[in-house]
Amino acid sequence: MNRILVSWIGGSDLAANLEEDARSGLRGPVQSTLLANKFSKAYLLYNYPMDQVAPYLEWLKKEVPDTVIQAIHCKLSSPIHFGDIHQAADEILSNISNNHQEASLNILLSPGTPAMQAVWILLGKTRYPAVFYQSSVEQGVQKIDIPFDIAAEYIPQANKITSSQLVQLTNQAIPPNAAFNDILTRNHRMNILKAQAQVLAQKDVPVLINGETGTGKELFARAIHNASPRLDKPFIAVNCGAFPRELVDSILFGHKKGAFTGAVADKLGVFEQANGGTLFLDEFGELEPDVQVRLLRVLQEGTFTPVGGTQEQSVDVRIITATHRNLIDAIAQGKFREDLFFRIAVGVLNLPPLRERDGDISFLTNLILTGIAEKDISLNSKNISAGARNVILKHPWRGNIRELHSTILRAAIWSQGDSISAEDMQQALFQIPGKGGDFTGRDISQGIDIQEIIGEMTRQYISEALTKTNNNKTRAAELLGLKNYQTLNNWMEKYGIK
């Protein structure tokens, strides 16, 4: 297996090729480590002027000809600036992890400032598991063990979040007066989406919100309505996936008394209920094609006829739709009308799943645990151990924030002590199968989409393999019977797996 060494270049390294040090036999930590152990490649970070580093690199390559040396200049505002150091170190370790997945990562701690050493330990004990070395004149080169665990993200608890926001998050309910401040995040991409949604709120155009279940689609929809000129008018939310087929028209457009058996009185449909305000149609992709046709007419002309009625009625409604489906694929398969799609997809927001919201998992974990403690005094001493946090960060969270909330609540209830352990968290997790669950139990008499089933099965097993191998593509490919991780990359790209 290839072994890669990563290190900063320190002052004692640069002095090692000076004439007086060479005569005395003194070596810097980098040279000593490369001579004492066999490494195929060394990535050396530096913040010194190039005229000081270039002679050293030329000399070092001659001293260790069997190791490929790659030097990377890192522009630091200060050699003790944690933010700059973390950014530089994280970037190089991320590149190594992606480009040398089969290699063993080794970090030399000795060169550099204490801040540099601290960042190496944080990253090497969490995101990029590594073997650590140190080198000194007195004790030589040593492999060292750091005998403690570190949670993979340290994010201070947010003291500025209001109680109402915590209650909202804990209860998993969308408050009627939801605003953009209620969308809690530290993720840059989510903050951009919040800014875009605030712009859309002022424009009276249809909005389509894409996202997995539990990503906050209705929260965004309510915030858009509450920030719009329609604020004082109704906000009506309905789930299109829950419509009984025979009652769809009645739910959408209302009915007149006697229109069908059981219609004992006139009833307003959701369009009329939302007149002047906003109609939020969740799971919009579940509507049948024949319903899509009738819906398109309302959106185009602003008129509809109740079931059993004879006169058209006008309506002024802003439409916000949401779906977890890829409607472009549905159009290609003939399951969704193209003209309806372009009518609703004027303002489009693509909400990322929780697993792609860097920084938010630990942030929301803290908020959820705080909210649980406020609601139940018996849980107010609970804290989450480093091991449990690492379990949380590695889980795919297909149910997103809803799943995160229920899992933390279960773990808090089940844990025996004040600290929620990794075992407690593992016990609280549900291993949710991929979409569709049993791929062999479909009723073919009702018609199936075999390409979609193949895609579902592929996405499920690749995700499971990556989870079990901590995202090591080489090992995941072996579990899946694929030739190598390049083949796995091709499958992931084909089926949109990140």
Protein Blocks (a to p, Z undefined) as FASTA:
>chain_A
ZZdddddddfklmmmmpmklmmnopacfklmmmmmpccfbdcdddfbdfklmmmmmmmmm
mmmmmbccdddddddfbfklmklmmmmmmmmmmmmmmmmmmbccdddfkgocfklmmmmm
mmmmmmmgcddddddfklopadddddbdcdfbdcdddfkbcfklmmmmmnopacfklcfk
lmgcfbfklmmmmmmmmmmmmpccdddddddehilpmmmmmmmmmmmmklmpccddddfk
lpcfklmmmmmnopaehkaghiabccddfklmmgoiacddehkllpcfklmmmmmmmmmn
opacdehiabdcddddddddddfbdfklmmmnopacfklmmmmmmbccddddfklmghkl
mmmmmmmmmmmmmmmmklmmgccdfklmmmmmmpgolnmmmlmmmmmmmmmmmpmblbdc
fklmmmmpccdddehijaklccfknopafklmmmmmmmmmmmmmmmmnoopaklmmmmno
pablmlmmmmmmmnopZZ
